[in-house]
Amino acid sequence: MVKSMNNHKKIQQILKQFGERIALETLELNEDGSCRIIFDNHLEVNLEVDDVTDSLLLISPVVKADEELFADALELNLFWGQLHGCRFILLRSAGVLALMRRLSIKKLDMATFEETLEMFLETVTVWRTAFEDSPREKEKAAACGWNVQSFVGRA
């Protein structure tokens, strides 16, 4: 319980500093240890404290997806460099493919949070664009060689 409170307190301090920098006075965790920030009116990032692993999770929806795209995303998880430390995850209840990045709270400070969040936002944007530019259903059958490598080339 004490460790949990310390994690939340540290993240609250970082969020307060970050909120001041981006002119959001009330940026803080809710009672569940999470909060949501929307950048540029379209880029949603959910922050969640995971007390079991002493981590802060950054989670952002990327694209509505079907089973085939979920399978492709599992393969894409092998490409660390293209994902910049993120992993694709399934938000099953929403039918959405999302990116997640785990940060150690113990090593986290304001500078690290800002740098990581900036890279995370860039990565989400790149992959959203890659999926938006992918062949549509009717074009898939005719697209020779459309596979995971096609996505990696776009990212």
N, C-alpha and C positions, 0 to 999 in steps of 0.2 A: 504494500500500500504506500509506503514512504517513497519507494523508487518510482511508483506511478505518479505521485504528487510532484516529485522532483522533475520528472520528464515533462509533465504538463506545465510546470512553472517555467522551465527553461524555454520551451516552445512559445509560451505566452510572451516572454520577454523578447524573443526574436521577432514574433509577429507584431508586437507593439512597435519595435524599432522599424520594421519593414513597413508597417502601416503609416508611420510618420513620414517615411521617405516617399511613399506613393500617394500621400494625402487621403488615407483611409483611417480615420480616428478610431473606429471600433473594430479593428481587425483582431479577432481573438478566437480561441477554441470554444466550442460549446461544451455542455456538460458531458457529452460523449467523447470529447477529445478530438473533435474534427471541426473543420471550417471549409468554406468554399469561397474561392476568389474567381471572378470573371474578368478577364483581360480583353480589352478592345471590343467589348460587348458580344464576344463569340467564343472565346477560348476559356473554357472552364477548367479549373484545377481544384481538386479536392485534397485537402491536407488531413491526414489521420494519424494520430499517435497510436503506435502498436507497442503496448507495454510489455508484451511477451518477449519481443525481440529488441526492446529499447530503440525503436526506429520511428522515424517520421516517414510516412508514405505520401508520395505525390502521385495522384491519379488523375488522368484526363481522358475523357472519351475521345476516340479518334473517328470511328465510323460505325454506322449500323451495319451489321454483318450477317451472313448466312454461314451454314456449316462449312462450306468450301473455304470461305475466307478465314474462318477460325482455324482450320487445318493449316492453311498457308501461314498464318500468324505464328503457329507453333514452330514451324520451320524457321521463320524469320528470327525467332528468339535465339537462334544459334549465331546470329551476326552481331556480336557485342559492339563492334566498331560502328556499325550503322545505327545502332540503337543508343549509343552513348550511355551505357549502364542501365538502360530501361529494359523492361520486359513487357511484351503484350500479354494482356489478361482479358478474360471474358467477364463482362458485367451481365450475367445471365438474365436477371430480371428485366433488364432494359434491352437485351439483344444487341449489346454494343461491344465492340472491340475497343479496349482502352490501353493506354500506356501507363506503366507504374514504375516509379523509381523509389528505392528504399535508401534512407539516409540514417546513419548512426547518430542518435541524439547525443551520445557521449562526446563525439568529435565535432558536433555541429556548433557553428558560431554564425553571426550575421553575414559575414563575407562569404562563407561557404554556402549558406542558404541562398543568398542572392545569385551567386555564380551558378549553382546547381539549378535553381529555378529558371534562370535565363536559358541555360542549355536545354532544360526539359521542355520549355515552351518552344524553342526552336525545333527540337526533335519532333514534338507533337505536330507542329505546323508542316514540317517536311513530310511526315507520314500521312497526314490528312491529304495533302496535295497528291502524294503518290497513289493513294487509294482512289481519290477522286478522278485521277487521270487514267485509271486502269480500264481495260476494255469492258464495256457493258455486256450484259447477259447475251444479247443477240450476236455480239461481236466475238465472244469468247470462243465459240466453236471454230470460227474462221481464223483466229489469231494463232498462227503457228509459233510454237515456242513460248507461249505466255505461261510463265511460271514464277516461282519465287525469285529467280534471278532478274526477272523483269522489274519486280518491285524494288529490289536492291539497287538496280541501275537508276531508278528514279529518285531514290532517297539520297 
